[in-house]
Amino acid sequence: MIKYFQKTFAVLSLCFVATATQAADLKVLTAGAFKPVLVALQPEFEKQTGHRLIIDNDTAGGLQRRVAAGQAFDVLVVTPAVLTTLGSQGKLSEGSAQRLARVAIGVAVKNGDRAPDISTVANFQAALLAARAVAYIDPAAGGSSGIYLSNLFEKWGLKERINAKAVLVPGGLVAERLLNSQADLAVHQISEILAVQGVTLVAPLPAEIQNYTVYSGAISSSSAQAIAAKQLIDALNSPAAAAILQSKGMERP
């Protein structure tokens, strides 16, 4: 496995050095689900290019509000819908957006706890109702998985029953609520579940109700480091980066 990733980074380095640029500090704003990919890529990218990544994460909705309010950045990684909105406001360099990855929603429990059967929609519903407390992203925070789950629970007629035991997380790693016993079931994007040590990914949601979130990267229209920013997006969108995505629970869109 180590040799495999060394080979991956060796190929990936070709993308980094394809364009010679002066070393730059790149401010990268990213949705939380994509942050593990950037963190994994960061050491080799910085080594090969001399650039330095300054990574800051938030929910997609939170990032939209921050950029709309004027926060400076070089690269933004969020959902295509958010990029479309910000692009219409002149916040993004025209034509710079590239789709990078997609991620599914999964269910997690604390290591050692019994993993419920969620292989069917009915079983997933039963697991939610049997849990003492269920953690997921607060829809009001603008997290895509929280918004989807809230709508799904309402569609099922279970919203009030699940709300009574919900642990709504404003942002960050939902599965951490399992470690301090605030919840015994966590429902979140798989990449963010895998980022938490001490928890077990039970399974993705059943296919009939699965919801994939796509993440795209774009460059700020006011970035002074547009060439370096393009190098980062191209590297993230290269075939060699697929191995990193897979290791972090994501896949090509």
N, C-alpha and C positions, 0 to 999 in steps of 0.2 A: 504493500500500500504506500509506503514512504517513497519507493522508487517511482511508483505511478504518479504521485503528486509532484515529485521532482521533475519528471518528464513533462507533466502538464505545465508547470511553471516555466520550464525551459522554452516550450512552444509559445506560451503566453508572453514571455519577455520580448518576443519578436514584435508583438503589437505595441509594447511600451516604447521601444526604441525606434519605431518606424519613422517618427517625426522628431527631429532634434529641437528641443525647446529649452529655454532657460528655466532652471529650477523654480518652482512656484509653490505657494501654499494654496491648496484648493479647499474651499469651504463646501462641504457636501452635506446637504440636508436630505435625510432619507426617512421613509416610513420604517417603523420598527421591524417589520418582517424581513426587510431586505438588509438590515444592518449587519447580521452575521456574515453575509457574503462579502460586504465591503471590508469588514474587519479581517476576514481570512485573506482577502486579496491585498490588503494594505502593505504588509512588509515587503513583498516582492515588487509591488508597483513602485513603492518609494525607493527601493534599492536600485531598480532598473532605470528609473527616470530622474531621480533626485528630487521629485516633487514630494510635498508633504500633504497628507490628507487630514483635514480637520472635520471629523464626522459628528453630526448632531442628528438625533432622531426624535420623532414625534409621531402622532397619528397622522393619517393623510389629511383629515380635516384640520388638525392643528397646524400642519405645515402650510396648508392653503391659506389659513388666516394670517400666519406670520409673513408669508411672502407677499400677500396682498397688502399688508400693512407696511411693507417696505424693507423687510429684513434682507440684508445682503447675502448672496451665496454665489457659488460658481456652478455647481451641479445639483440638480434636484431629482430625487427618485421617489415617485409616487404613482398613483393610479392614472391611467390615460385620461379619465374624466377630469381630474384635478388639473392636469397639464393643459387640457383644452380650455378650461376656464381661465387659468393664469395666462395662457397664450393670448387669449382674446383681450386681456388687460395689458398686453405689451410687456409682460414680465419675462418672457422666454425668447431665446434666439430662434428666429423662424427656421423651420426645417431641421432643428437639432434633435428632436425627440426620436428615441429608439426604444422599442419594446425589449425588455431585458429578461424577464422571468415571470412565472406564475407560481402560486402556492395554494395548496388546499387547506381546508380546516380539519383539524383532528381533535381527539379527546385524550386527555392525560390524567393519570393518577400518580400519587406519591409512590416511590419505590417501595415495594413490599405490600402495598395495598392490593386488594382483589381487583382485577381488571374486569369491568362489566362487559357483557356481550353487546356490541353496538352494530352487529352485522346487518341488521335490518332497521328500517325506520321505526317500526314498532318497538324493537329492542332498545334503540337509542332513546325514544320517548320514555320507556320504562326506566332506563338508567337515570335520566334527568329527574324523574319524579321520585325515585328511590334515594337519590343523593341527599345528604344533609345540607350541603351548600354547594352551589355551582358558580364558578368564576368565569367571567368572560368580559370582554372590553365593553365599557360603558358606551352605548350608542351616542350619547350626548357629546362624547369626546371626539366623535368623527371617525372612529376606527371602523374599517370596512367590515371586519368579521362581526363586530358587535351590532352594527346596523342590520346586517343580514340575519343574524340569529334572532334579534328582537322581532323582526318582521316574520320570521319563520314560526316563532313561538306564538305570535298573535294569529297567524294563519291556522295553526293547529287548535286554537282555543285554549292554549295552556299558559298564556303570558302571565296571568295573575298568579297562578300556582308557582311558576318558576320565579317570578319577581319576588315572591315571598322568601325565597331561599337564595336569591342572586347575590353574588359578590361582584359588584360592578367596578372594574378597574379603569381608571382614567387614561392609562397608557402604560407602555412597558410590557414586562413579561408576566402574563396572566398566571402561568403555571407556578410562579413563585408563591402564590397564595396557597398552594398545596403544602409547601414546606413548613409553613407556620400554622398549618391546620385551620386557616380561615375557610378553606373549602376542601372538599374531598373529591371534586370533579372539576376539571378545567377544560374549556372548549376555546381553542384559539388556532391561529395559523400554525402549521406544522413547523415551519422554520423557527418560530419563536418558542415552541415547546421544546425542540431539540437543543435550544440554547440554554436550558435550565438543567443543571446537574441535580440529580436526586429525584427526578420524575421519570415516569415511563409513558411513552406514546402508546396508547391502546390501539388506535387505528384511525384512519381517516373517516370522515362521515360517510354513510352509505351513498353510493353513486347517485341515487335518485334525488338526494337533497344536497349533494356536494356543491360548494360554491368556490370557484377559483378566483383569486384576486391577481390581476396582472399588474406588474410594475414596469414603468418606463422611466428612462432617464432623459433629461434635457438640460440645456445650458442657459444660464441667465443672460438676458439681453444686455445687461450692464457689466458682465464679467470682464475683467482685465486680463484673464487667463484663459481665453476661449480655446486656444490651441491645446493647452495642457488638459483642459476639461474634455475636449473631444477625444484625446488619448485615453482618458479614463473610461468614457462611455464606450469607445470602440473595444477596449480590453474586456469590459464587462459583457459585451455582446459578441465576443469571439467564440469560436467553437471550443477552444481550449478551456474557457471559463465554465463550460457545462459540467465538468467534474466537480468544481467547487459548488456550483448550484446544487447538484445532486447530494453532495455530502451535507448540505445545510437544509435539506428537505424541500428544495425547490426544483423547478424544471423549466425548460425553454417554453415560451408562450406559444 
